[in-house]
Amino acid sequence: MAFEAESDSERTGRDWHALEAGDVLAALGTPRGGLTADEAERRLEQYGPNRLPKTKRANAITRFLLQFNNLRIYVLIGAGVLAAAIGHV
């Protein structure tokens, strides 16, 4: 259920983590004390809520079975079965 999303630095061409705080505030048009209630409401209307989209979750049984979807797990299960078969348990 993995998906790839475009990072903010890819989208804007800026490495936000490498900028000084004042430069980031200026680029985003944000005062150091934070947004006013009116500005926050305007941006909420413009950009929407800051939430990840909801995705359909797999049920508990499917999630449990997906834990075994790995070659190493199959090798370990096989080794356990073989050890039990030859009485090494």
Phi, psi and omega in degrees: 000027181277149174219156180252132178244147178290131180285160180296322180292327176291322183287319185260345183077016180239142173263088187302325182292341183265353182272156173290153183302318180297323178293321178294315179300317180294318181295326181268357180066040183243129176287156182301328181280357180103174181281149171286164180299320179295317180293321178297318179294319179298316180291327176297318178293321183287314187254343183087176182290153180273075183225148173283148178293145179284137178243157178286125181270142175287151179289170187298321181294316179297316178298320178298313182294328178293341177294339182263006183274066183205136182301320180299322179295317178298320178297315179296318178296316178299318179295321178295317179296316179298316179298320178292323182294325181264007176076030181263016184262000000 
